[in-house]
Amino acid sequence: MLATKPSAVGDIARRLPVTRSAVSQHLRVLKEAGLVDHQTFGTRNVYRVNLAGVASLRDYFDAIWEKALSDYKAVAEDLYRRQPKEKK
Amino acid sequence: MSSTSANASQASTIATEKIAGMAVRKTIRVDVPQAHAFTVFTEHFGSWWPLATHKIGKQVAVTAIIEPKRGGRWFERSADGTECDWGRVQVWEPPRRLVLTWEVSVDWQPDRTIQTEVEVTFVADGPDRTTVHLEHRKLEEYGEQAEMMRSIFDSEGGYGGILQRFANAASSAELGQEVPCPSDRK
């Protein structure tokens, strides 16, 4: 795929002053955002940067705003209905 | 976006180039007057933003605020009063237009190196109807962040600021407690 050098969590953790589980946790977030890919080989979790996923950032933000704007619409209309119709 | 794996694996700058000018655009019609639409978006931001899922701090965020002026802060506030910056107000033109900077990393950490922009325009379609256009642009800034991640994966011994940042983010995730927001807002 697009990856340059897939790395196991342990390999990444070894290069950083943090624990393996902390690295895993952070990678999971990046994975949710589609920035890294992940595969399991037995007990090894291997991660790699997903360049195609970088483009899917658009989908990520699209989903955030889709949700936010529909909530916004609901609140705006609700507030408007409730308030007395005095507009300056 | 048509990136070929052969190209992508050769030049590490390719991803950034390919996604330059990336933006998300949304439009929604709201059955309220323009001024009301603007006010709810800004003054009542905390009442509609999905704070349960989209926030920075580990604590429950009680509200999020857009300060109503050019240069104003855009931030969330948690129950204990901790404030985490999201960005700034770049353009404040009620009731028509608003531009905010969104300086939050994809893993929801304040990150001033990521200067994406959110422009919101409110177009009156009638006395009780407004069309809201939203554009979240400069998303390519995240591509640069992805490039940094890539260099982390690729670097063997280099321990620069990038690595440090990754380490910081990973540590705070590990602590599982409130992430102290950097007080770099000046």
Interface residues (C-beta under 8 A of the other chain):
Chain A: M1 L2 A3 T4 K5 P6 S7 I12 R15 L16 P17 V18 T19 S21 A22 V23 Q25 H26 V29 L30 A33 L35 V36 Y47 R48 V49 L51 A52 G53 V54 A55 L57 R58 Y60 F61 D62 I64 W65 E66 K67 A68 L69 S70 D71 Y72 K73 A74 V75 A76 E77 L79 Y80 K87
Chain B: M1 S3 S5 A8 S9 S12 I14 A15 K18 I19 M22 A23 V24 K26 I28 R29 V30 D31 V32 P33 A35 H36 A37 V40 F41 H44 S47 W48 W49 P50 H54 V106 D107 W108 D128 V132 L134 H136 L139 Y142 G143 Q145 A146 M149 R150 I152 F153 D154 S155 E156 G157 Y159 L163 F166 A167 A169 A170 S171 A173 E174
